[in-house]
Amino acid sequence: MILVADSSALIALSACDGIKLLEPLFSEVVVPLAVYQEVIKPEKPEAIPLQKYLKDKVVEVDMSHFVYLDAFADAGENEAMLLYKQKSADKLPIDDKRGRKVAKINEISTIGSLGVLLTAKQKDLIPEVKPYIDKINESRVFLSPSLVQMVLEIAKE
């Protein structure tokens, strides 16, 4: 399975030390240059660990493809969706609600950072999702309390 990553979920997963779960879950993890440049900015949370993790996962985007966007899409989101189409990827991890709606319009299958954690638990890669969620909540990453509650219920925690 191919995963093309956007910045929001990468930052959340890095904040909870969950980025290492991507490799066992997906056969290939790639990012477009715009996402890489976005997440390694010094002011971004998790810039240093993400720079190390993503350095050999940056892929050039063929700009001849197209996706439908809204007025709020940034370059990283645009390139991630284009790369998803180019690679015939299986999942696009994106936490932004608006971005997920745009992805749906483009027939792009998404998974959020909490979805990655749930999948990792289902595949016995981690025993619980709650410690990971707690770490995300301690960081500068916002998680909707209702979403967290729903995920914990699904995880039976």
C-alpha positions as CSV (number, residue, x, y, z in Angstrom):
1,M,0.0,0.0,0.0
2,I,1.2,3.5,-0.9
3,L,0.8,6.4,1.4
4,V,1.2,10.0,0.2
5,A,1.5,12.2,3.2
6,D,0.2,15.7,3.9
7,S,1.7,17.9,6.7
8,S,-1.1,17.9,9.3
9,A,-1.1,14.1,10.0
10,L,2.7,13.9,9.8
11,I,3.1,16.5,12.5
12,A,0.5,14.8,14.8
13,L,2.1,11.4,14.3
14,S,5.6,12.8,14.9
15,A,4.4,14.6,18.1
16,C,3.4,11.2,19.6
17,D,6.3,9.2,18.3
18,G,3.8,7.4,16.0
19,I,5.6,8.3,12.7
20,K,7.5,4.9,13.0
21,L,4.1,3.1,12.6
22,L,3.8,4.2,9.0
23,E,6.5,1.9,7.6
24,P,4.9,-1.3,9.0
25,L,1.5,-0.3,7.8
26,F,2.4,0.9,4.3
27,S,4.8,-0.5,1.8
28,E,5.8,2.9,0.5
29,V,5.6,6.3,2.3
30,V,6.2,9.4,0.1
31,V,5.7,13.2,0.3
32,P,5.8,15.9,-2.3
33,L,8.5,18.6,-2.0
34,A,6.0,21.2,-0.9
35,V,4.9,19.1,2.1
36,Y,8.5,18.4,3.0
37,Q,9.4,22.1,2.8
38,E,6.4,23.0,4.9
39,V,7.1,20.6,7.8
40,I,10.8,21.3,8.1
41,K,10.4,25.0,8.6
42,P,12.1,25.8,12.0
43,E,8.9,27.3,13.4
44,K,6.9,24.1,12.7
45,P,6.4,21.7,15.5
46,E,8.4,18.4,14.9
47,A,10.5,20.0,12.2
48,I,13.8,18.2,13.1
49,P,12.4,14.6,13.5
50,L,10.3,15.0,10.3
51,Q,13.3,16.3,8.3
52,K,15.2,13.1,9.4
53,Y,12.3,10.8,8.7
54,L,11.3,12.3,5.3
55,K,14.7,13.1,3.8
56,D,14.6,10.0,1.4
57,K,10.8,10.0,0.9
58,V,10.5,13.2,-1.2
59,V,9.0,12.5,-4.7
60,E,8.7,14.9,-7.6
61,V,5.1,15.7,-8.6
62,D,4.0,15.5,-12.2
63,M,2.0,18.7,-12.5
64,S,0.1,17.6,-15.6
65,H,-2.5,15.9,-13.4
66,F,-5.2,17.9,-11.9
67,V,-7.3,18.0,-8.8
68,Y,-10.2,20.1,-7.7
69,L,-9.3,22.6,-5.0
70,D,-10.9,25.3,-2.9
71,A,-9.7,28.8,-2.2
72,F,-7.9,27.7,1.0
73,A,-5.7,24.9,-0.4
74,D,-2.0,25.4,0.2
75,A,0.8,24.2,-2.1
76,G,1.5,21.1,0.1
77,E,-2.1,20.0,0.1
78,N,-2.3,20.5,-3.7
79,E,0.9,18.6,-4.4
80,A,0.0,15.8,-2.0
81,M,-3.3,15.3,-3.8
82,L,-1.6,15.4,-7.2
83,L,1.1,12.9,-6.1
84,Y,-1.7,10.6,-4.7
85,K,-3.2,10.6,-8.2
86,Q,0.2,10.2,-9.9
87,K,1.3,7.2,-7.7
88,S,-2.2,5.7,-7.7
89,A,-1.8,5.7,-3.9
90,D,-4.0,4.0,-1.4
91,K,-4.2,6.6,1.4
92,L,-3.6,10.3,2.0
93,P,-3.2,11.0,5.7
94,I,-4.8,14.4,6.4
95,D,-6.3,15.7,9.6
96,D,-7.7,19.0,8.4
97,K,-11.5,18.6,8.0
98,R,-11.7,21.0,5.1
99,G,-8.8,19.2,3.3
100,R,-10.6,15.9,3.8
101,K,-13.7,17.3,2.1
102,V,-11.6,18.4,-0.8
103,A,-9.9,15.0,-1.0
104,K,-13.3,13.3,-1.1
105,I,-14.4,15.5,-4.0
106,N,-11.2,14.2,-5.8
107,E,-12.0,10.6,-4.9
108,I,-9.0,10.4,-2.7
109,S,-9.0,7.9,0.2
110,T,-8.0,9.6,3.4
111,I,-6.9,8.5,6.9
112,G,-6.3,10.8,9.8
113,S,-3.5,10.5,12.3
114,L,-5.9,8.9,14.8
115,G,-7.0,6.5,12.1
116,V,-3.3,5.5,11.7
117,L,-3.1,4.8,15.4
118,L,-6.3,2.7,15.4
119,T,-5.0,0.7,12.4
120,A,-1.7,0.2,14.3
121,K,-3.6,-1.1,17.3
122,Q,-5.8,-3.4,15.2
123,K,-2.6,-4.9,13.6
124,D,-1.0,-5.3,17.1
125,L,1.8,-2.8,16.4
126,I,0.8,-0.9,19.6
127,P,-1.2,-2.1,22.7
128,E,-3.2,1.2,23.2
129,V,-3.9,4.4,21.3
130,K,-4.5,6.5,24.4
131,P,-0.8,7.1,25.3
132,Y,-0.3,8.4,21.7
133,I,-3.3,10.6,21.9
134,D,-2.1,12.0,25.2
135,K,1.2,12.9,23.7
136,I,-0.5,14.7,20.8
137,N,-2.7,16.6,23.2
138,E,0.5,17.7,25.1
139,S,1.9,19.1,21.9
140,R,0.8,22.2,19.9
141,V,-1.4,19.9,17.7
142,F,-5.2,20.3,18.2
143,L,-7.4,17.3,18.3
144,S,-11.2,17.6,18.6
145,P,-12.3,16.3,22.0
146,S,-15.3,14.6,20.4
147,L,-13.1,12.9,17.8
148,V,-10.7,11.7,20.6
149,Q,-13.7,10.3,22.5
150,M,-15.0,8.5,19.4
151,V,-11.5,7.0,18.7
152,L,-11.1,5.8,22.3
153,E,-14.5,4.2,22.1
154,I,-13.6,2.4,18.9
155,A,-10.3,1.3,20.5
156,K,-12.3,0.1,23.6
157,E,-10.1,2.2,25.8
